[in-house]
Amino acid sequence: MPEDGFQRCEKQGIAYYTCRALDQVPGLSHAFSTRHGGVSPLPDKALNLSRVSWDSPQNVEENRRRFFSALALRPETLATLCQIHSSEFHIINGAPHQWNPGTPGDALITRSPGLALAVQLADCFPILAADPVTRAIACVHAGWRGTLGGILPNTLSGMVQHFGCDPLRLLVAIGPGIRSCCMEVGEELAPAFKQACPGISRPHPANLGKYLLDLPQALKLQAAAAGIPEKSVFDLGMCTRCRSDEFFSYRAEGAHAGRMMAVISWVLGDGC
């Protein structure tokens, strides 16, 4: 079950999660999708939102239409990235049609109304951030490489530097991803994480030479170091691999995994 800071919603047959703190910001729409309510196979009625090899472009477009309709958004406002597990963010100042979705990077920032920032996931963590005063928003994709590289603190710093956001005002929501119960890595990564984020890795209790990483804890530590109050960071608390009935998980499903989306947008007509 999600933590109290989140709720599971279902509209028009589409299931998704929202962060209650972001729900309370006037004019802000956001969601973390699940695997339910679409038209894709593997299994039937899957809400795959990315152009994976086993699904058709027509299915993906219909799934996106359904997901965005449930959020009262338009698919043509979508802005995505070519995600490369980096520490690079981009700022969008223009209209949706001016953005190239093939741009490499792992986070987007904007203040433009009517622009839906999104990342695509199947175990990596989505993070949404918003400043209710400056109306800057961000959408971040963080796997272990991005977390180690500092994609979240880089993005938060970008919001402060480019839009004058106050870290004390920022709201940060961490969505579903693979958690320490299932995030197994080899011993070659443990030293890097011990140095960058002490305390977030531990030896695997059953697999000698393997370690378990607590990526959401690393993200919380990075948010705190960026000046975000602990009370302003919200964690859904759900593991994609443990809950592959609810979410897509590459580690659980391999090449047959679909992709979810995390999306955030200022809605036109709500003070924008």
ABEGO torsion letter per residue (X at the ends): XBBAABBBBBBGGBBBBBBAAAAABBGBBBBBBBABGBABBOBBGBBBABBBAABBAAAAAAAAAAAAAAAGBBAAABBBBBBAGBABBBBBABBAAABBAABBEABBBBABBGBBBBBBBAGBBBBBBBBAAAGBBBBBBBBAAAAAAGAAAAAAAAAAAAAGBBAAABBBBBBBBBBAAABBBBAAAAAAAAAABBGABBBBAABBGBBBBBAAAAAAAAAAAAGBBAAABBBAGBBAAABAAABBBAAAAEAABBBBBBBBBBBBGBGX
